[in-house]
Structure formats: C-alpha cells, structure tokens
Amino acid sequence: MATSSVFSKSARLPAIAAVLAAILLSTAPGFAWALAPTDPAAVRVDAFDHALIEAMKGGSSLGVKGRAHKLAPAVDAAFDMATMTRFAVGPKWAEMTAGQRDSLTGAFTRLSVASYAHNFDSFDGERFDLDPTVQSRGPDKIVQCKLVPAHDKPVSLLYRMRQASGGWKIIDVYYDGVSQLTTRRADFAQPLATGGAAGLLSHLDALTDKLLK
C-alpha cells in the first residue's frame, strides 16, 4: 500500500510542475507575447511584429533592399496607407487630383517600407511583447506593445487602428508617445508648400532612395 501511494504521488509530480509553471508564466513580464491575441486588431499588429522580427533575422545577408522586399507585403497588409497619406498631407489633400493622391500614397508606402527595412536591420534577441487587451476610442482601436531589446530599455509602441477594406489596419504608430504621422506631417509641410504635390513626391522619393543605399 505504501509503495502504491508513493508511486501515485510520483506520477502526479510532472502534472503538478506543469500547472505551477503555467501559473508562474502567466504572471511573468512579457507573457503577453506568448499568448495568441484574439482581437482582430491585435492579430494584425502581432502578424506585422513577427514580420519585422523575420526581416531583422535576415540582417546583412538580405541587405536593406532585401529586407524592404521582404517587408513590403507585411506593410501593405498591416497599414492603411491611403488614410495615413491623407492625414500626413493635411488640407492640401482636398486640392489634389486622384492621380496625385495615388502617386503620393505609393511614394509614402515605399518610404514607410524603406524606413522599416533601414531601422530594423539586424537581430540580437529582440522581441515584441504584445498587450492582448485592446482599447476602443471612438471608431478606432488602440493596440499596445513593447519592443524589448536584449541589452537596452524597452520601447513603447502604440498602434492606432481603424476599420478599412481588408479589416482593421494601422493608421498611426506612436513611438514612446510620439505620433509618427504628426512627425511626417511636419516634415512634409515645406516641400508641399514650395512645390505642391510634385515637390512632395520628389521629397518622398529622395528620402526613400537615401534609406535604401
């Protein structure tokens, strides 16, 4: 009887250990990354974050142009670039032709891809910790996560999402509280004021070419 009792307890030990490990992990920092998100807006961000990590792992073997090629479909899937371009251009958007709007949207998309390929250029154990709790703000959703470097402080990322054709898409990204659309709008103001749509288009293409060198 004693032998049987000891055996039963021993058999239960792995299961008990697994339960304890799950409890510990559920309270550990960064566990949000291990949980698969269920909200469609968070799923979109999660997929894009994974694409960034994969491009980073390509590093110098891909080169900046290779990383840009790899990231282009992910940016297209994750971002509503038409809405972002309209916001970044501002009131002048209403004065532009459909052709000018399309050209600027394409140029801004290429710049965004090039920026990610340039800035996320190598992998050194970084990870994204995604908060599965999604906030609603009017028509938009807010998805939060952190880029956690292996040897530096985490960077807070906040994605503003809006329903578009193809589901929830990113319309702005805040890096440590700074809106990237606001930054872009300030950068676009001068070339737009002096050269109109054509001037801004040249500015965007020049920035992209510089990043892809």
C-alpha positions, 0 to 999 in steps of 0.5 A: 500500500505504501509503495502504491501511494508513493508511486501515485504521488510520483506520477502526479509530480510532472502534472503538478510542475506543469500547472505551477509553471503555467501559473508562474508564466502567466504572471511573468513580464512579457507573457503577453507575447506568448499568448495568441491575441484574439482581437482582430486588431491585435492579430494584425499588429502581432502578424506585422511584429513577427514580420519585422522580427523575420526581416531583422533575422535576415540582417546583412545577408538580405541587405536593406533592399532585401529586407524592404522586399521582404517587408513590403507585403507585411506593410501593405497588409498591416497599414492603411496607407491611403488614410495615413497619406491623407492625414500626413498631407493635411488640407492640401489633400482636398486640392489634389487630383486622384492621380496625385493622391495615388502617386503620393500614397505609393511614394509614402508606402515605399518610404514607410517600407524603406524606413522599416527595412533601414531601422530594423536591420539586424537581430540580437534577441529582440522581441515584441511583447504584445498587450492582448487587451485592446482599447476602443476610442471612438471608431478606432482601436488602440493596440499596445506593445513593447519592443524589448531589446536584449541589452537596452530599455524597452520601447513603447509602441502604440498602434492606432487602428481603424476599420478599412477594406481588408479589416482593421489596419494601422493608421498611426504608430506612436513611438514612446508617445510620439505620433509618427504621422504628426512627425511626417506631417511636419516634415512634409509641410515645406516641400508641399508648400514650395512645390505642391504635390510634385515637390512632395513626391520628389521629397518622398522619393529622395528620402526613400532612395537615401534609406535604401543605399 
